[in-house]
Amino acid sequence: MSAPLLDVQAVDAGYGHVGVLRGVSLQVEKGAIVALVGANGAGKSTLLKTISGVLRPTAGRIVFDGAEISGLAPHRIVDAGLMHVAEGRRLFRSQSVRDNLELGLYGGRLDAAAEARRYEFVYELFPMLRERPDHRAGVLSGGQQQMLAIAQALMREPRLLMLDEPSLGLAPVIVDQVIGAIERLRAEGVTILLVEQMVDRALDIADRAYVFQNGVVIGHGAPADIRGGDLIRRAYLGAAG
């Protein structure tokens, strides 16, 4: 059996003296969608920040494609092929759609043909970006901004894409479009680690799920098994198990 693309081993992390994650371990296989589910404040976003280097783990190891990345600077983790689309659609709002996509290429070394292929890929995935290249990111709708944020990360052609609450605040029809794009990315070979409050939608598309409660993984498995057990009830209602 091949090694996982991402292997998080007994990680502790938090903010200053406030611990959040306690002994978190998980694995993400190449080409899979892995969902992290649990109530607000359970530690899911903290884990993504720790993997991407925004936070430094205080214990444990994070291994990406066979190399330890625990505590590396964020730009080095990006260079390794891991991109994090944070909650809140953090774009350059005064810049155009095209400028935001170009900024996604920053630090890469691509020839003109390779750059053109990257643009074509994201334009085909999100056609509205092709239609609005000169629009400022700040005037786009929430759904359009989310598509642009994902597209910006895809310009680096990541091997692992981490998405934090991609459906947050979006209308149902836009959620459908974003979820469809995530499924398309998996079909294209992109590995995805997904934090999503819409539990049913996350389990619909995930290959595996981890359930968080109070900074701890309380269970994991195939989506059907997660649905069939009591882990979701425990995670959201705090019931003992």
C-alpha distance (Angstrom), angle and dihedral (degrees) to the residues before:
residue distance angle dihedral
M1 . . .
S2 3.80 . .
A3 3.79 121.4 .
P4 3.82 116.7 -99.0
L5 3.78 118.3 -99.6
L6 3.82 89.4 -127.3
D7 3.79 123.6 27.7
V8 3.82 118.4 -177.8
Q9 3.79 109.9 -169.5
A10 3.84 122.2 -163.4
V11 3.82 94.4 -43.6
D12 3.80 124.1 -174.1
A13 3.81 119.0 -170.3
G14 3.77 142.0 150.7
Y15 3.78 146.4 138.9
G16 3.79 116.6 -63.8
H17 3.79 107.6 -52.9
V18 3.80 92.4 -14.8
G19 3.78 111.2 98.5
V20 3.80 118.1 -151.0
L21 3.81 109.3 163.2
R22 3.79 119.2 52.6
G23 3.78 119.9 -169.9
V24 3.80 95.4 -31.7
S25 3.80 115.1 -179.0
L26 3.78 127.9 175.3
Q27 3.77 141.4 146.4
V28 3.79 131.9 -142.9
E29 3.78 117.0 -159.8
K30 3.78 120.4 -145.6
G31 3.80 112.5 -90.1
A32 3.82 95.1 14.2
I33 3.78 134.9 118.9
V34 3.80 109.3 -133.1
A35 3.80 117.0 -171.0
L36 3.80 126.6 -153.0
V37 3.81 111.7 -156.1
G38 3.77 134.0 177.5
A39 3.77 142.0 106.9
N40 3.80 123.6 -56.4
G41 3.79 109.9 -77.1
A42 3.81 94.0 25.3
G43 3.82 92.3 121.9
K44 3.79 102.8 -101.1
S45 3.80 97.1 124.6
T46 3.80 90.2 41.6
L47 3.78 88.8 57.5
L48 3.82 92.3 52.6
K49 3.80 90.3 49.2
T50 3.79 90.0 50.6
I51 3.79 93.4 49.3
S52 3.82 91.7 48.5
G53 3.81 93.6 48.9
V54 3.80 98.7 -110.4
L55 3.81 87.3 116.1
R56 3.79 125.4 32.7
P57 3.81 116.9 -131.5
T58 3.79 115.3 -121.5
A59 3.80 92.6 -154.9
G60 3.78 138.7 9.0
R61 3.80 133.5 33.7
I62 3.80 136.8 -86.6
V63 3.80 115.7 -154.9
F64 3.81 122.0 -170.8
D65 3.80 119.6 -172.0
G66 3.79 90.7 -19.1
A67 3.81 97.0 -49.8
E68 3.78 125.9 100.3
I69 3.80 112.7 -117.4
S70 3.81 98.4 172.6
G71 3.80 108.0 140.8
L72 3.81 96.8 -0.9
A73 3.80 117.9 145.2
P74 3.82 112.2 -92.5
H75 3.82 93.8 -114.9
R76 3.80 90.6 56.6
I77 3.80 90.6 51.2
V78 3.82 89.5 50.5
D79 3.80 89.2 50.6
A80 3.82 88.6 53.2
G81 3.82 89.0 60.5
L82 3.80 104.4 -96.8
M83 3.82 119.2 124.5
H84 3.81 128.0 -173.1
V85 3.81 121.3 -156.5
A86 3.79 100.6 -163.3
E87 3.78 126.5 -148.7
G88 3.79 113.1 -89.2
R89 3.84 101.6 42.9
R90 3.79 96.4 -97.5
L91 3.78 100.7 -155.0
F92 3.79 135.3 150.6
R93 3.80 91.2 -99.0
S94 3.81 97.4 -171.2
Q95 3.80 91.0 52.7
S96 3.79 126.9 81.1
V97 3.78 127.1 -102.7
R98 3.79 89.5 -105.6
D99 3.81 92.0 49.1
N100 3.80 91.5 51.2
L101 3.79 90.6 51.5
E102 3.79 90.8 47.9
L103 3.80 90.0 51.6
G104 3.79 87.3 55.5
L105 3.80 86.9 65.3
Y106 3.81 93.2 53.4
G107 3.79 111.6 132.0
G108 3.78 94.4 15.5
R109 3.78 124.0 116.6
L110 3.78 108.5 -140.9
D111 3.75 132.8 150.4
A112 3.80 119.9 -126.8
A113 3.80 94.0 -96.0
A114 3.81 93.0 52.4
E115 3.81 91.3 48.1
A116 3.78 90.6 50.6
R117 3.81 90.3 53.0
R118 3.80 90.6 52.6
Y119 3.80 91.9 51.7
E120 3.79 91.7 46.9
F121 3.80 91.5 50.4
V122 3.81 94.6 54.1
Y123 3.81 92.8 40.6
E124 3.79 90.2 53.3
L125 3.81 90.9 47.2
F126 3.82 93.3 46.8
P127 3.83 108.0 23.1
M128 3.81 93.5 -177.2
L129 3.82 89.1 69.6
R130 3.80 90.0 60.9
E131 3.80 89.2 51.4
R132 3.84 95.0 50.9
P133 3.82 108.0 38.0
D134 3.81 93.7 141.5
H135 3.81 98.0 43.3
R136 3.80 115.2 111.2
A137 3.80 111.3 -113.0
G138 3.79 90.7 -127.8
V139 3.80 94.0 63.5
L140 3.81 95.0 51.8
S141 3.79 120.1 103.1
G142 3.79 118.8 -100.9
G143 3.79 91.6 -100.7
Q144 3.79 92.7 48.5
Q145 3.80 90.4 49.5
Q146 3.81 90.1 52.0
M147 3.79 90.7 51.7
L148 3.80 90.1 49.3
A149 3.81 92.0 49.4
I150 3.80 91.0 52.7
A151 3.80 91.6 44.3
Q152 3.80 91.3 50.5
A153 3.82 89.8 56.5
L154 3.80 91.4 45.9
M155 3.81 90.7 57.8
R156 3.83 86.0 77.0
E157 3.83 89.7 54.5
P158 3.82 93.2 -129.7
R159 3.77 123.4 -155.3
L160 3.81 89.1 -149.6
L161 3.80 122.5 30.2
M162 3.81 117.7 -166.8
L163 3.81 114.6 -159.8
D164 3.80 120.9 -167.7
E165 3.82 113.7 -158.8
P166 3.83 97.6 -32.0
S167 3.83 92.1 175.3
L168 3.82 96.2 50.1
G169 3.80 111.6 135.3
L170 3.79 95.5 -6.9
A171 3.79 128.1 134.0
P172 3.84 114.4 -108.2
V173 3.80 93.8 -108.4
I174 3.82 90.3 53.4
V175 3.79 91.0 46.5
D176 3.81 87.3 56.6
Q177 3.81 90.2 53.3
V178 3.80 93.2 48.7
I179 3.81 92.9 46.7
G180 3.81 89.4 48.4
A181 3.81 90.1 52.0
I182 3.82 90.6 51.4
E183 3.79 90.5 52.9
R184 3.80 90.0 48.3
L185 3.80 90.2 52.1
R186 3.79 90.7 54.6
A187 3.81 88.8 51.0
E188 3.81 87.4 53.4
G189 3.82 90.4 54.3
V190 3.80 100.2 -100.4
T191 3.79 113.5 144.4
I192 3.82 112.6 -138.4
L193 3.80 134.8 -160.7
L194 3.80 106.0 -166.2
V195 3.80 130.9 -164.5
E196 3.79 108.5 -167.6
Q197 3.81 134.1 164.0
M198 3.82 91.8 -159.9
V199 3.78 91.6 82.7
D200 3.79 98.1 -176.6
R201 3.81 92.5 50.8
A202 3.80 91.2 48.0
L203 3.80 92.6 49.7
D204 3.81 90.5 46.4
I205 3.81 91.5 64.7
A206 3.81 104.0 25.5
D207 3.78 125.3 102.5
R208 3.80 90.7 -158.2
A209 3.79 135.9 5.8
Y210 3.80 137.0 -155.9
V211 3.79 120.4 -156.2
F212 3.82 118.7 -145.3
Q213 3.78 130.2 -159.1
N214 3.82 124.1 172.4
G215 3.80 94.4 -19.4
V216 3.79 95.3 -48.1
V217 3.81 131.9 102.2
I218 3.80 103.4 -122.5
G219 3.79 95.2 -177.8
H220 3.77 146.7 -21.7
G221 3.75 140.5 -165.6
A222 3.78 146.0 110.7
P223 3.82 114.3 -24.2
A224 3.81 92.1 -113.4
D225 3.80 90.2 55.3
I226 3.81 91.9 47.5
R227 3.79 90.3 51.4
G228 3.78 92.5 46.6
G229 3.81 96.4 51.3
D230 3.79 134.9 59.2
L231 3.82 99.0 -104.1
I232 3.81 94.5 105.0
R233 3.80 91.4 50.4
R234 3.80 90.6 49.6
A235 3.81 93.2 47.0
Y236 3.79 96.3 49.8
L237 3.79 102.3 30.6
G238 3.78 98.9 34.7
A239 3.78 93.5 -126.5
A240 3.77 116.0 164.8
G241 3.74 117.7 -109.6
